[in-house]
C-alpha cells in the first residue's frame, strides 16, 4: 500500500467544494481545506505508485476548480 499527500491549489473560492468532492473519491483517506500556499491537502492511498499516479491524473485533477497539484508520497525511513 502506497500513501501520499496531495497538495492542491484551487481557483479563488473553490477550496471547500474541491475538498468535499475529492473526499468522496475512492482511495482518499482525508481531504481538508487549509490556508497558506495550498488550498486543499489530501491524504490518499493506492496499491501501487502507478495506481496512485493514475488516481491523481484521472480522478483528482479532473475535479472542477483545481489549478495545480503536487503529490508527495509518504516514505518510511
Protein Blocks (a to p, Z undefined) as FASTA:
>chain_A
ZZddddddddehilmmmmmmmmmpghiabdcddedjbfbdcddddfblklmmmmmmmmmm
mpghiabdcddddddZZ
